[in-house]
Amino acid sequence: MVSTTLTLARCLPHLRHWSAAFMFVLAGCSSLPTIVPDLARNGPPVPLKGAGGPLSVAHSEAILDRLERGSQDTGIFDYHLAREEAIVGSPLTTGNQVRLLQDGPATYQAMYDAIMAARDHINMETYILDDDEVGQRFAQALIAKQRQGVQVNLIRDSVGTLYTPPAFFRQLTDSGARVLEFNPINPLLSRKEWTLNQRDHRKLLIVDGRTAFLGGINISSVYSGSSFRYGSRAKPSDRPEAGPAWRDTDIQLQGPVVAELQKLFLSTWESQKGEPLTGKNYFPPLEHAGPHVVRAIGSAPDEPFSLIYATLLSAIGSAEVSVNITNAYFAPDPQLLDALEAAAGRGVDVPLILPSQTDSWLVFHAGRNYYDRLLRAGVKIHERQGVILHSKTALIDGVWATVGSTNLDWRSFLHNYELNAVVLGPVFGKQVQAMFDRDLAASETITLEQWQRRPLDSRLKEWFARVWEYWL
């Protein structure tokens, strides 16, 4: 098995940050549990949390009533929120401001501006942090803030930063920044039980406990066409030599939900046995920042099941009008397939936007293996053209939206630490719908008749990839 794994990794050089992942076969197997929470429509009122703490039942119900009146009577707030609350447990927070960020340059600029404005601390968690133009730009900004007395705490995944030289992180630690390697590949460096198969796939930046960023964007020049200048409006497509643009999505958050994200960061730091973080104001008083209701959801493999996975299944199961999903790595398990098929079967519009090209050959073809089944069930499949799709978003009935790091594959649901935000209400839903429509206009629709005429070599690739999909 080891020989087969290493040979496969050598034969697939385009599996950039997954090439080492095939070693994880040795770490053992698990399976996705069947998610059977109490899905009764009648339940206790959904508790919400604002800047001043938990809201009263009457206040919570009033907020949900207002949301429901703006949701075109889909009924999703009649019962879906109570179902989700029973599954996830983390509070809905009110009074948040949410900014939708598309692609690398806009996201990096917003993150950079927030970092440069930091006064107390910067907490950053990422899967990939490359030693390239973008990575160095961020490193120098973090070093500058550390030297100004702003404490920088960085969690970087050991596999995701496998090709980033130690000197890159040494310049950060030499400045006083604290850098924590998540689940080191080298077992001699492990600070807890060696669990190589568990990876930190979250992308999170928290500044002063007041502003947070999360989504799918890593810190790498692939997102910006190897150019990142303060105030630059250049786009990757303007520089053909940089290769295909990467299409991704993040959000910037302000308000009470930031405290929930801070808890997740500090919990990860503690679980990885990082040195104690003291002396900074990690939980400042948070004021009302905007109109949005948001829930932060972090998933970890040591939990009974993926909270993000269960929440998504619940949302799809309660959809009445539409299920719009955009995802970079699509290798669904049986429950997700069943949920999508069931939604389409009851008349819900279920369009998927998936990649037409990818940096992960195996996941790409493993997902395509399910096209025939989904198309027959009435699910609509569109492949985004001209870019490498890396977004992970969903919009249910125009009022339940999620943006985060979670892919629709076994690795995200079973083995990774992931992070998503669920944003409720039609205002943000319209923004996500507009983004979805733009991606849809740049996509090619896959029909059942067309798919059934695909060549034999494509079918063989799908079969081969499906054998490996559990470890992808």
Buried (B, 14 or more C-beta within 10 A) or exposed (E): EEEEBEEBBEEBEEBBBBBBBBBBBEBEEEEBEEBEBEBEEEBEBBEBBBBEEEBEEEEBBEBBEBBBEBBBEBBBBBBBBBBBBBBBEBBBBBBBBBBBBBBBBBBBBBBBBBBEEBEBBBBBBBBBBBBBBBBBBBBEBBBBBBEEEBBBBBBBBBBBBBEBEEEBBEBBBEBEBBBBBBBBBEEEEBEEEBBBBBBBBBBBBBBBBBBBBBBBBBBBBBBBBBBBEEEEEBBBEEBEEBEBBBBBBBBBBBBBBBBBBBBBBBEBBEBBEBEEBEEBEBEBEBEBBBBBBBBBBBBBBEEEBBBBBBBBBBBBBBBBBBBBBBBBBBBBBEBBBBBBBBBBEEEBBBBBBBBBBBBBBBBBBBBBBBBBEBBEBBBBBBBBEEBBBBBBBBBBBBBBBBBBBBBBBBBBBBBBBBBBBBBBBBBBBBBBBEBBEEBBEBBEEBEBEEBEEBEEEEBEBBEBBBEBBBBB
